[in-house]
């Protein structure tokens, strides 16, 4: 596994905790994810700080979802921010996705737009209750088809849908959260994620990038954990 394909989620961390984690000499990981909570609290300054001081590639996980013009303007407000990935909900529809792509190419060139399918915190029963979904694969394929036709660069999906993406839309990047080390899954330490897998399982299934959070940020044996990913 290439460490360049690991994205570390800095969720639920304070500024001091982020500085300590990113300053650890054994932390050789090059990509981090800044989620909605951190961005709302600290704004673009945090993105610039991490990029400038720690030379990290940044995934801004905002999961934008609104009418096309609002999403377009939100992306314009990110103009020239040093980010590699930005998330947007596929369920916002093709017009919203296309507007996002057009604006992103102008305001944050080089940033890839990733479409969120269904959150990995949702179980099959949740999707049935919320959306009346009885055939999970068909539901995911409809979203992936919309993602492909809109021109976005990839999708966020659980480990269980990677195969669907790569079979039908191999040009889309598959970025996968819900990743835990085998020992965590065996010990049922998966926090709020329901559809989980190990790093090896995700990459073997075709994931281009995986996202890991507390498994790394809270680890007291970070060097050992990183070695497991190498």
One Martini backbone bead per residue (centre of mass of N, CA, C, O) as a GRO file, in nm:
protein
  230
    1UNK     BB    1   0.097   0.035   0.020
    2UNK     BB    2   0.036   0.373  -0.024
    3UNK     BB    3   0.061   0.657   0.169
    4UNK     BB    4  -0.068   0.854  -0.055
    5UNK     BB    5  -0.364   0.692  -0.005
    6UNK     BB    6  -0.378   0.834   0.274
    7UNK     BB    7  -0.639   0.980   0.478
    8UNK     BB    8  -0.651   1.210   0.746
    9UNK     BB    9  -0.878   1.266   0.992
   10UNK     BB   10  -0.935   1.578   1.191
   11UNK     BB   11  -1.158   1.504   1.367
   12UNK     BB   12  -1.223   1.617   1.681
   13UNK     BB   13  -1.003   1.849   1.693
   14UNK     BB   14  -0.777   2.050   1.807
   15UNK     BB   15  -0.530   2.261   1.740
   16UNK     BB   16  -0.326   2.129   1.928
   17UNK     BB   17  -0.370   1.837   1.829
   18UNK     BB   18  -0.292   1.889   1.539
   19UNK     BB   19  -0.003   1.985   1.590
   20UNK     BB   20   0.097   1.732   1.731
   21UNK     BB   21   0.034   1.527   1.508
   22UNK     BB   22   0.190   1.677   1.266
   23UNK     BB   23   0.475   1.683   1.442
   24UNK     BB   24   0.527   1.399   1.429
   25UNK     BB   25   0.798   1.228   1.309
   26UNK     BB   26   0.625   0.959   1.221
   27UNK     BB   27   0.453   1.151   1.036
   28UNK     BB   28   0.429   1.053   0.680
   29UNK     BB   29   0.168   1.172   0.604
   30UNK     BB   30   0.022   1.372   0.323
   31UNK     BB   31  -0.292   1.347   0.409
   32UNK     BB   32  -0.583   1.553   0.481
   33UNK     BB   33  -0.891   1.605   0.668
   34UNK     BB   34  -1.138   1.863   0.649
   35UNK     BB   35  -1.417   1.933   0.810
   36UNK     BB   36  -1.693   2.105   0.892
   37UNK     BB   37  -1.631   2.174   1.185
   38UNK     BB   38  -1.348   2.303   1.139
   39UNK     BB   39  -1.428   2.510   0.918
   40UNK     BB   40  -1.638   2.667   1.081
   41UNK     BB   41  -1.436   2.743   1.314
   42UNK     BB   42  -1.155   2.832   1.123
   43UNK     BB   43  -1.140   2.814   0.830
   44UNK     BB   44  -0.905   2.894   0.588
   45UNK     BB   45  -0.666   2.922   0.788
   46UNK     BB   46  -0.627   2.619   0.837
   47UNK     BB   47  -0.553   2.538   0.556
   48UNK     BB   48  -0.304   2.720   0.525
   49UNK     BB   49  -0.146   2.619   0.768
   50UNK     BB   50  -0.116   2.318   0.687
   51UNK     BB   51   0.014   2.373   0.414
   52UNK     BB   52   0.253   2.554   0.510
   53UNK     BB   53   0.370   2.396   0.776
   54UNK     BB   54   0.313   2.069   0.665
   55UNK     BB   55   0.271   1.996   0.358
   56UNK     BB   56  -0.028   1.924   0.300
   57UNK     BB   57  -0.277   1.751   0.163
   58UNK     BB   58  -0.621   1.864   0.094
   59UNK     BB   59  -0.936   1.761   0.230
   60UNK     BB   60  -1.254   1.909   0.175
   61UNK     BB   61  -1.537   1.821   0.390
   62UNK     BB   62  -1.856   1.966   0.312
   63UNK     BB   63  -2.102   1.853   0.165
   64UNK     BB   64  -2.250   1.989  -0.060
   65UNK     BB   65  -2.612   2.111  -0.047
   66UNK     BB   66  -2.788   2.276  -0.306
   67UNK     BB   67  -2.846   2.500  -0.502
   68UNK     BB   68  -2.656   2.569  -0.765
   69UNK     BB   69  -2.584   2.872  -0.700
   70UNK     BB   70  -2.489   2.825  -0.409
   71UNK     BB   71  -2.263   2.625  -0.470
   72UNK     BB   72  -2.110   2.803  -0.664
   73UNK     BB   73  -2.052   3.031  -0.453
   74UNK     BB   74  -1.910   2.859  -0.245
   75UNK     BB   75  -1.674   2.782  -0.432
   76UNK     BB   76  -1.582   3.070  -0.493
   77UNK     BB   77  -1.499   3.121  -0.185
   78UNK     BB   78  -1.242   2.908  -0.240
   79UNK     BB   79  -1.048   3.071  -0.381
   80UNK     BB   80  -0.721   2.945  -0.391
   81UNK     BB   81  -0.739   2.705  -0.227
   82UNK     BB   82  -0.527   2.439  -0.096
   83UNK     BB   83  -0.696   2.193  -0.264
   84UNK     BB   84  -0.769   1.852  -0.379
   85UNK     BB   85  -1.051   1.812  -0.226
   86UNK     BB   86  -1.419   1.804  -0.277
   87UNK     BB   87  -1.741   1.786  -0.140
   88UNK     BB   88  -2.056   1.643  -0.274
   89UNK     BB   89  -2.386   1.581  -0.325
   90UNK     BB   90  -2.542   1.382  -0.549
   91UNK     BB   91  -2.847   1.441  -0.457
   92UNK     BB   92  -2.849   1.738  -0.587
   93UNK     BB   93  -2.780   1.686  -0.878
   94UNK     BB   94  -2.675   1.755  -1.195
   95UNK     BB   95  -2.683   2.066  -1.193
   96UNK     BB   96  -2.514   2.102  -0.938
   97UNK     BB   97  -2.264   1.944  -1.027
   98UNK     BB   98  -2.197   2.111  -1.280
   99UNK     BB   99  -2.164   2.381  -1.136
  100UNK     BB  100  -1.931   2.288  -0.958
  101UNK     BB  101  -1.727   2.217  -1.178
  102UNK     BB  102  -1.707   2.487  -1.322
  103UNK     BB  103  -1.615   2.653  -1.073
  104UNK     BB  104  -1.370   2.482  -0.986
  105UNK     BB  105  -1.199   2.524  -1.245
  106UNK     BB  106  -1.166   2.834  -1.173
  107UNK     BB  107  -1.112   2.861  -0.847
  108UNK     BB  108  -0.992   2.533  -0.802
  109UNK     BB  109  -0.759   2.430  -0.963
  110UNK     BB  110  -0.698   2.076  -0.919
  111UNK     BB  111  -0.959   2.014  -0.791
  112UNK     BB  112  -1.147   1.750  -0.675
  113UNK     BB  113  -1.469   1.617  -0.725
  114UNK     BB  114  -1.671   1.462  -0.471
  115UNK     BB  115  -1.924   1.224  -0.439
  116UNK     BB  116  -2.182   1.166  -0.226
  117UNK     BB  117  -2.372   0.920  -0.138
  118UNK     BB  118  -2.385   0.732   0.129
  119UNK     BB  119  -2.350   0.726   0.442
  120UNK     BB  120  -2.153   0.516   0.653
  121UNK     BB  121  -2.367   0.545   0.901
  122UNK     BB  122  -2.555   0.383   0.722
  123UNK     BB  123  -2.792   0.149   0.701
  124UNK     BB  124  -3.012  -0.038   0.534
  125UNK     BB  125  -3.253   0.045   0.717
  126UNK     BB  126  -3.219   0.350   0.674
  127UNK     BB  127  -3.262   0.354   0.363
  128UNK     BB  128  -3.548   0.241   0.378
  129UNK     BB  129  -3.675   0.457   0.562
  130UNK     BB  130  -3.585   0.718   0.400
  131UNK     BB  131  -3.607   0.592   0.067
  132UNK     BB  132  -3.721   0.300  -0.004
  133UNK     BB  133  -3.491   0.092  -0.016
  134UNK     BB  134  -3.436  -0.246  -0.158
  135UNK     BB  135  -3.195  -0.189  -0.373
  136UNK     BB  136  -2.882  -0.107  -0.327
  137UNK     BB  137  -2.734  -0.125  -0.599
  138UNK     BB  138  -2.931   0.052  -0.761
  139UNK     BB  139  -2.900   0.308  -0.592
  140UNK     BB  140  -2.597   0.347  -0.638
  141UNK     BB  141  -2.598   0.346  -0.952
  142UNK     BB  142  -2.760   0.603  -0.986
  143UNK     BB  143  -2.552   0.786  -0.855
  144UNK     BB  144  -2.305   0.712  -1.033
  145UNK     BB  145  -2.431   0.802  -1.298
  146UNK     BB  146  -2.461   1.098  -1.221
  147UNK     BB  147  -2.165   1.148  -1.164
  148UNK     BB  148  -2.058   1.080  -1.448
  149UNK     BB  149  -2.246   1.284  -1.617
  150UNK     BB  150  -2.139   1.552  -1.461
  151UNK     BB  151  -1.799   1.539  -1.424
  152UNK     BB  152  -1.693   1.429  -1.190
  153UNK     BB  153  -1.413   1.258  -1.033
  154UNK     BB  154  -1.578   1.122  -0.785
  155UNK     BB  155  -1.634   0.903  -0.497
  156UNK     BB  156  -1.808   0.837  -0.203
  157UNK     BB  157  -1.755   0.514  -0.046
  158UNK     BB  158  -1.794   0.227   0.064
  159UNK     BB  159  -1.641  -0.078   0.054
  160UNK     BB  160  -1.909  -0.218  -0.079
  161UNK     BB  161  -1.901  -0.009  -0.355
  162UNK     BB  162  -1.641  -0.024  -0.521
  163UNK     BB  163  -1.707  -0.242  -0.732
  164UNK     BB  164  -1.932  -0.084  -0.874
  165UNK     BB  165  -1.768   0.151  -0.971
  166UNK     BB  166  -1.538  -0.010  -1.129
  167UNK     BB  167  -1.726  -0.166  -1.323
  168UNK     BB  168  -1.902   0.095  -1.445
  169UNK     BB  169  -1.686   0.352  -1.337
  170UNK     BB  170  -1.350   0.353  -1.366
  171UNK     BB  171  -1.294   0.676  -1.386
  172UNK     BB  172  -1.371   0.687  -1.098
  173UNK     BB  173  -1.306   0.778  -0.800
  174UNK     BB  174  -1.236   0.594  -0.492
  175UNK     BB  175  -1.343   0.709  -0.174
  176UNK     BB  176  -1.279   0.556   0.159
  177UNK     BB  177  -1.444   0.517   0.430
  178UNK     BB  178  -1.457   0.304   0.700
  179UNK     BB  179  -1.161   0.254   0.821
  180UNK     BB  180  -1.005  -0.032   0.977
  181UNK     BB  181  -0.847  -0.216   1.174
  182UNK     BB  182  -0.871  -0.541   1.246
  183UNK     BB  183  -0.867  -0.508   1.560
  184UNK     BB  184  -1.114  -0.314   1.565
  185UNK     BB  185  -1.326  -0.494   1.436
  186UNK     BB  186  -1.300  -0.731   1.634
  187UNK     BB  187  -1.359  -0.510   1.882
  188UNK     BB  188  -1.586  -0.306   1.788
  189UNK     BB  189  -1.409  -0.026   1.696
  190UNK     BB  190  -1.621   0.185   1.488
  191UNK     BB  191  -1.814   0.368   1.596
  192UNK     BB  192  -2.016   0.540   1.345
  193UNK     BB  193  -1.951   0.299   1.168
  194UNK     BB  194  -2.092   0.036   0.955
  195UNK     BB  195  -1.929   0.025   0.671
  196UNK     BB  196  -1.652  -0.175   0.695
  197UNK     BB  197  -1.281  -0.192   0.663
  198UNK     BB  198  -0.984  -0.265   0.565
  199UNK     BB  199  -0.728  -0.148   0.389
  200UNK     BB  200  -0.684  -0.402   0.216
  201UNK     BB  201  -0.976  -0.446   0.129
  202UNK     BB  202  -1.013  -0.175  -0.015
  203UNK     BB  203  -0.778  -0.199  -0.221
  204UNK     BB  204  -0.862  -0.476  -0.339
  205UNK     BB  205  -1.142  -0.343  -0.446
  206UNK     BB  206  -1.027  -0.035  -0.569
  207UNK     BB  207  -0.926   0.183  -0.409
  208UNK     BB  208  -0.763   0.497  -0.422
  209UNK     BB  209  -0.872   0.598  -0.137
  210UNK     BB  210  -0.836   0.642   0.218
  211UNK     BB  211  -1.011   0.693   0.534
  212UNK     BB  212  -0.862   0.797   0.848
  213UNK     BB  213  -0.873   0.857   1.194
  214UNK     BB  214  -0.857   0.755   1.510
  215UNK     BB  215  -0.667   0.520   1.437
  216UNK     BB  216  -0.436   0.754   1.424
  217UNK     BB  217  -0.483   1.014   1.609
  218UNK     BB  218  -0.511   0.806   1.881
  219UNK     BB  219  -0.244   0.680   1.859
  220UNK     BB  220   0.035   0.537   2.052
  221UNK     BB  221   0.135   0.372   1.764
  222UNK     BB  222   0.198   0.517   1.487
  223UNK     BB  223   0.439   0.378   1.354
  224UNK     BB  224   0.304   0.100   1.345
  225UNK     BB  225   0.054   0.177   1.182
  226UNK     BB  226   0.207   0.282   0.933
  227UNK     BB  227   0.351   0.015   0.874
  228UNK     BB  228   0.080  -0.136   0.807
  229UNK     BB  229   0.041   0.063   0.541
  230UNK     BB  230   0.315  -0.001   0.365
   0.00000   0.00000   0.00000
